[in-house]
């Protein structure tokens, strides 16, 4: 256990000392604040636009951070021979790899925390055409960033401490203090006669994005056992794009057709005339409320004979699509920006728990693949 903690702590410290880590975290947080400053003239949807944008920034910055962190933590050590020196001691490869992953996600969690604080401030600064830019909040947040960099320069010059890691630690404190001062001691008019408030529902939304970043880190670590940084970024970007479209590419093809909107499927070009005729028969027979789709109770009433006929006709869902849908991470499960504009004041925390279970299962599978790839990797 001591070796595990030492490897994880070393991986964490190595990452927070990377200049690109500090640059990515600072630029992402500053860009989120910038997104809340212009006049958008979006017909009253300016706050929604700002919230969606800052969550997207967290997601994309997390993707880059996961790839850069995993590559810096593992692939570079494999090339330089540092990993061989560590593994020559009584440390197993699986223990080494999992400890590296723990260090990586710890660093990524700090990055997402800073970006989440900036997102909360941006939600407080958002305004419509009748509001105005919150210059006081911009100044206070900028002062927090400058103070963190000044502290890092001070301890580096006078105490001979690493600049990057000291600045990262200071950023966590100064950004939090800046957000507290902005929320408690400044006022912002979101619209005509309407004071702006922080949308705290961004916290669980950001936690879900953090789960997605952890999944990306596991995938990046698995790729880093065999690939360098640029190929790892390419593979993870492909997983990212496929995951965004997995519902469209694989999800609807993996499900039986009778659980989907049959009126839409009847005009879909992917079905033959014989298949459409069978769907029309099923729709006329079981769609009692004429909604165009079968409700769960109506789906349960389909006889075994009719289900067998649908499956025989190729309407029971594709097994290949089901396999691909299972293997591809579905990022839509972690993207809940639309929930913020449903009018609800709360957030379904039970959904966060379900997403956490999905995240843990996928991370475990990705790390298992990483361990297998790493066990067969020859270290020189």
Secondary structure, 3 states (H helix, E strand, C coil): CHHHHHHHHHHHHHHHCCHHHHHHHHHHHHHHHHHCCCCCCCCCCHHHHHHHHHHHHHHHHHHHHHHHHHHHHHHHHHHHCHHHHHHCCCCCHHHHHHHHHHHHHHHHHHHHHHHHHHHHHHHHHCCCCCCCCCHHHHHHHHHHHHHHHHHHHHHHHHCCCCHHHHHHHHHHHHHHHHHHHHHHHCCCEEECCEECCCCCHHHHHHHHHHHHHHHHHHHHHHHHCCCCHHHHHHHHHHHHHHHHCHHHHHHHHHCCHHHCEHHHHHCCCCCCHHHHHHHHHHHHHHCCCCCCECCHHHHHCCCHHHHHHHHHCCCCCCHHHHHHHHHCCCHHHHCCHHHHHCCCCCCCHHHHHHHHHHHHHHHHHHHHHHHHHHHCCCCC
